[in-house]
C-alpha cells in the first residue's frame, strides 16, 4: 500500500486545478461510485488502506478541498463536492486503520502512544455534543472528542484539528461508523439500512468526521480560515441513507450555554479529566454531573473539564487526579 499512498500524493502535487486533482483521486484511484442508497463505494481492495494521521496526504487533500470550494456554498456547489463529503468517512477509516496497529491496551492508549512517538499535542477542547447523540436523552456524556493536531500557524497545508477521534470515556475504545458497517459478498460496504438495527446505528450517528475546514476549538483561527469549518463541514450535502436514518433516531443534546444540560467532561484536563471521571462510581455520576453543569451555568466560568471541578469542590475532591 506504500506505492498507493505515494501515487495519491503525486496526484495531489500535479500542476492542474484543485478540482481536477480531487476528481483524479476519487475516480481514478479509488474508483468511487454512489450506490442506490446514496452511499459512496470505493474499490474494496482499499478498505484496508492504512495512512498515518501525520501523512502529508491528509493536509494536501484538505488544502485542495479548501482551494476548490472557497465560497459559502461549500461542498453543496456540485456533484464532486457531494462525493467529497461522502468520502470523508473513508479518510476516517484510513487513519483509524493506522492507529489500530499501534500497541496499547485500548484505542485511547494507542492514540496517546502515537501522539507521544510523533511528539504532537492532542486537542480536547472542541465540543462533543454531536458525538453524544442519544435516543431518549442521557444523564451525562459517554464519549469524548480528541483532535489532532492541537493547533498550527501554517497558512498552507494547515493540520490543525483536521483528524478527529471519538472515544468512549470508560472503555477507551473508538466510537465509529466503521465498527457497525458490514460488507457484502463482493466486498463493498452493505448500505441497506434495513440490515442495521437501531442499536447498531448508534455508532453511525456518533462517528468521527474528518474536517476539511478548521474548527475553532479553544484556539485562534486566521480570518481566512474562520468560516471554512462552517462552509465545508457543518453545512453538509446529503448523507447516505444509513447515516440519515441514524441521525433522525439519535439526537444531539443541547449545550448548557443554549439552555440545555450538556457539558463536556473532557476539556483542558485531557487524560486527567478522563481518569477522574472513571474514578467516580457509576451510581454517583448523575449527581456529580448535574452539580457540575449547575456550577457552570451559575458561575459563568469557562469549562476547564471535570477534573478541575472535582479538585475545586470539597465534596468531590477525592475523585480528582493530581
Secondary structure, DSSP 8 states (H G I E B T S, - for coil): -HHHHHHHHHHHTSSS-HHHHHHIIIIIIS--EE-TTS-EE--GGGTT----TT-HHHHHHHHHHHHH--STTGGGGSHHHHHHHHHHHHHHHHHHHHHHTS-SSSHHHHHHHHHHHHT---B--S--GGGS-BSS--SS--EEEEEESS----SSS--TT-EEEEEETTT--B--GGGT--B-TTSSB---GGGS-TTTHHHHHT-----SS---TTS---GGGTTHHIIIIIS-----HHHHHHHHHSB---BGGGTS-B--S-STTTHHHHHHHHHS-HHHHHHHHHHHHHHHHHH------HHHHHHT-GGGGGG---
